[in-house]
Amino acid sequence: MAAVLLVEDDETIGSLLESALRMHDYDVMWSRTGGDALRRMQIDEYDIVLLDLGLPDLDGIEVCRRARGITPDALIIMITARTQEMDVVVGLEVGADDYLTKPLRLRELLARLHAHLRRGTSSVVPLRVGEMVVQVAARRVTLSGDEIALRPKEFDLLHRLAQEPGAAISRDTLMADVWDTHWRGSTKTLDVHIVTLRRKLAGAATSSAPAPTITTVRGYGYRLELPAP
């Protein structure tokens, strides 16, 4: 039974989510404020943190940043009514693993939780793309020996792209392989993770160790390519 910390100040939404999650065998603790959630994280361990960004006491992005420091192994999923992509990007960069937008669809939430919890690696053989090495068993990515810090889904996505360097992989395939085989929700999360991956790869690159690039294949998907010689 996965332990869930639900951080939501809206009584109606919180009550519905708590009941639904308990019905699906999740052990749920409900916090109405960011401060209370952070205190609970320091006392108990949680497998999943469902974090509403619109909290009354602390900004949800700040709660996310502190939460990642307190519970580095927990799965953090942001729940947001914010429509600005930059808010989502910032949330992912400070420690969130994924996000969902309001109005929340219960089936989408349950599918996303299931996909995250069951996600595993299918191979232990390191993958090399130029100077970049994806160490599957250790879940580490290095560029010319220097580690690139990635969140869990960023690693899963880069791992999937690195399995077929130079090949165009469709959006549907990436969503199925990285998120869930039967995923039918929005693919916006894929685009946001691609943005953060590109930024991290570019930030790790040097003149002597260029990083692979992720190219958008319009109307189809993405392709991981070796850096130009």
PyMOL commands that set and color helices and strands:
alter all, ss='L'
color gray80, all
select helices_A, chain A and resi 11-23+34-43+60-70+85-93+106-118+152-162+171-179+188-204
alter helices_A, ss='H'
color red, helices_A
select strands_A, chain A and resi 3-7+27-31+48-52+75-80+98-101+127-129+132-135+140-143+146-148+168-170+213-217+221-225
alter strands_A, ss='S'
color yellow, strands_A
deselect
rebuild
show_as cartoon
